[in-house]
Amino acid sequence: MRARTISILLGLLLVAAVWLSMREEERFAVENAHLETVAGGTRVAGTLVNQGEAASLVKVEVSVIAADGRPAEKETVELHDLASGARVPFASGAHPGEVKSYSIYVNQGRNPYGN
């Protein structure tokens, strides 16, 4: 019984450690991502929040899915000189035609392992 309790406690500590480390790894967060109708079509807009150290360049990759379910376009929006704690709005260019969905990927560059 005692070994079982110790195992459960160790398991909970491991889960907490993984959760905390993953939380700290999330350097950038995208908030309020949405589609906007503008002249010339539809664009993807949102706010990038820098939760870590200052960054000189962050690339926000926006992929758009057309109404027929096929990938329509992929675009990179570059944001420069983001201070720690900064909240910076971003928007893709206008995509003609109906947009069914989109995805946003924040490219933080290469990791320390080179990939």
C-alpha positions in Angstrom: 0.0 0.0 0.0 2.8 2.4 0.9 4.6 1.7 -2.4 1.4 2.3 -4.3 0.9 5.7 -2.6 4.5 6.7 -3.4 4.1 5.7 -7.0 1.0 7.7 -7.4 2.6 10.8 -5.8 5.7 10.4 -8.1 3.4 10.1 -11.1 1.5 13.3 -10.1 4.8 15.2 -9.6 5.9 14.0 -13.1 2.7 15.2 -14.7 3.0 18.6 -12.9 6.7 18.9 -14.0 5.8 18.2 -17.7 2.8 20.6 -17.6 5.0 23.4 -16.1 7.8 22.8 -18.6 5.3 22.9 -21.6 3.8 26.1 -20.2 7.2 27.8 -20.1 8.0 26.6 -23.7 5.0 28.5 -25.1 6.9 31.7 -25.9 4.3 33.1 -28.3 0.5 32.9 -28.1 -2.0 33.8 -30.8 -5.1 35.5 -29.5 -8.4 36.5 -31.1 -7.6 34.8 -34.4 -10.4 35.3 -36.9 -11.4 35.8 -40.5 -12.1 39.3 -41.8 -13.9 40.4 -44.9 -11.9 43.1 -46.6 -11.7 44.6 -50.1 -10.4 41.9 -52.4 -11.5 38.9 -50.3 -10.9 37.5 -46.8 -7.9 37.7 -44.6 -6.8 36.1 -41.3 -6.1 38.4 -38.4 -5.2 38.1 -34.8 -2.9 39.3 -32.0 0.5 37.8 -31.3 1.5 37.9 -27.6 5.2 37.6 -26.7 5.3 35.7 -23.3 9.1 35.3 -23.3 12.2 37.4 -24.0 12.3 40.1 -26.7 12.5 38.8 -30.3 14.0 40.7 -33.3 12.0 38.7 -35.8 9.0 36.3 -35.6 7.4 34.7 -38.6 3.7 34.0 -38.5 2.7 31.4 -41.1 -0.9 31.5 -42.2 -2.4 28.7 -44.3 -5.9 29.2 -45.8 -8.2 26.4 -46.8 -10.6 27.2 -49.7 -14.4 26.4 -49.7 -13.7 23.2 -51.5 -11.5 21.9 -48.7 -8.2 22.3 -50.6 -5.3 24.3 -49.4 -5.5 27.7 -51.1 -2.5 29.7 -50.1 0.3 29.9 -47.5 1.7 33.2 -46.5 4.3 34.4 -44.0 3.7 37.6 -42.0 6.9 39.0 -40.5 6.8 40.8 -37.2 9.9 42.8 -36.1 11.2 43.9 -32.7 8.7 42.3 -30.3 9.5 43.4 -26.7 8.9 41.0 -23.9 5.1 41.1 -23.0 4.3 42.8 -26.4 0.8 42.4 -28.0 1.1 42.9 -31.7 -1.8 42.7 -34.2 -1.1 40.9 -37.5 -3.1 40.2 -40.6 -2.5 38.2 -43.8 -3.2 39.6 -47.2 -6.6 39.3 -48.7 -7.4 35.9 -50.2 -10.0 36.0 -53.1 -12.8 33.5 -53.0 -14.5 31.9 -50.0 -12.3 30.8 -47.2 -13.5 27.7 -45.3 -10.8 27.5 -42.6 -7.2 28.5 -41.7 -4.3 27.6 -39.6 -1.6 29.7 -37.9 1.9 28.6 -37.1 4.4 30.8 -35.2 7.9 30.0 -36.5 10.4 30.8 -33.8 13.4 29.8 -36.0 15.7 26.9 -35.4 15.9 25.3 -32.0 19.3 24.7 -30.2 19.5 21.3 -32.0 19.5 22.8 -35.5 16.0 21.7 -36.6 
